[in-house]
Amino acid sequence: MVNVVCNRWQRKKRKIMKLKRMQEKAREKEEKDKDAEFAKEIKKQFRKGHRPPKPKTYTPETKELSSMGQCIEEARRAGLSYGQYMARKISMRKE
């Protein structure tokens, strides 16, 4: 008797799992179709010479540099490292 009940339960479970797999495949197919349609639209736009708008680039606000930041910028302009720049700056003060 236990085997009969167990077999019935397994058959029901298989049916449910089969339905779930079929639903998932249908969803995947819909997504593929949507992606293909979107790709076709983009190709049409490129053929016609219309290009999609470029995304806006992020430009952060510029902040005022600290005294160390200013020294680093001056060192870069002079083609030196920060340490070399500071050594020259200190030696200039002593003279």
C-alpha positions as CSV (number, residue, x, y, z in Angstrom):
1,M,0.0,0.0,0.0
2,V,2.8,2.4,0.8
3,N,4.4,1.8,-2.6
4,V,1.2,2.8,-4.4
5,V,0.9,6.0,-2.5
6,C,4.5,6.8,-3.0
7,N,4.2,6.2,-6.8
8,R,1.1,8.4,-7.0
9,W,2.9,11.2,-5.2
10,Q,6.0,10.9,-7.5
11,R,3.8,11.1,-10.6
12,K,2.2,14.2,-9.4
13,K,5.5,15.7,-8.5
14,R,6.9,14.9,-12.0
15,K,3.8,16.6,-13.6
16,I,4.4,19.7,-11.6
17,M,8.1,19.8,-12.3
18,K,7.4,19.3,-16.1
19,L,4.9,22.3,-16.0
20,K,7.5,24.5,-14.2
21,R,10.2,23.6,-16.8
22,M,7.8,24.4,-19.6
23,Q,6.9,27.7,-18.1
24,E,10.6,28.6,-17.6
25,K,11.4,27.7,-21.2
26,A,8.5,29.9,-22.4
27,R,9.8,32.8,-20.3
28,E,13.3,32.3,-21.7
29,K,11.9,32.3,-25.3
30,E,10.0,35.5,-24.6
31,E,13.2,37.2,-23.4
32,K,15.1,36.0,-26.4
33,D,12.4,37.4,-28.7
34,K,12.4,40.7,-26.9
35,D,16.2,40.9,-27.2
36,A,16.1,40.1,-30.9
37,E,13.4,42.7,-31.5
38,F,15.5,45.3,-29.6
39,A,18.6,44.4,-31.7
40,K,16.6,44.8,-34.9
41,E,15.5,48.3,-33.8
42,I,19.0,49.3,-33.1
43,K,20.2,48.0,-36.5
44,K,17.5,50.0,-38.2
45,Q,18.6,53.2,-36.5
46,F,22.2,52.7,-37.5
47,R,21.2,52.0,-41.1
48,K,19.1,55.1,-41.3
49,G,22.0,57.1,-39.9
50,H,20.4,57.8,-36.6
51,R,22.5,57.0,-33.7
52,P,21.2,56.5,-30.2
53,P,22.2,59.4,-27.9
54,K,25.4,59.2,-26.1
55,P,25.2,58.7,-22.3
56,K,26.1,61.8,-20.3
57,T,29.5,61.6,-18.8
58,Y,30.1,62.1,-15.1
59,T,32.1,65.3,-14.3
60,P,32.8,65.6,-10.6
61,E,32.9,69.1,-9.1
62,T,36.5,70.4,-8.8
63,K,37.5,71.2,-5.2
64,E,40.1,73.6,-4.0
65,L,43.4,71.8,-3.4
66,S,45.1,71.7,-0.1
67,S,48.6,73.1,0.3
68,M,50.0,69.6,-0.2
69,G,47.9,69.1,-3.2
70,Q,49.1,72.4,-4.7
71,C,52.7,71.3,-4.1
72,I,52.1,68.0,-5.8
73,E,50.6,69.8,-8.8
74,E,53.6,72.2,-9.0
75,A,55.9,69.2,-8.8
76,R,54.2,67.5,-11.7
77,R,54.4,70.6,-13.8
78,A,58.1,70.8,-13.1
79,G,58.5,67.1,-13.9
80,L,59.7,66.1,-10.4
81,S,58.4,63.8,-7.7
82,Y,57.0,65.3,-4.6
83,G,60.1,64.5,-2.5
84,Q,62.5,66.0,-5.1
85,Y,60.3,69.1,-5.3
86,M,60.2,69.6,-1.6
87,A,64.0,69.1,-1.3
88,R,64.5,71.8,-3.9
89,K,62.0,74.1,-2.3
90,I,63.7,73.7,1.1
91,S,67.2,74.2,-0.3
92,M,66.0,77.4,-2.1
93,R,64.8,78.8,1.3
94,K,68.2,78.3,2.9
95,E,70.1,80.2,0.3
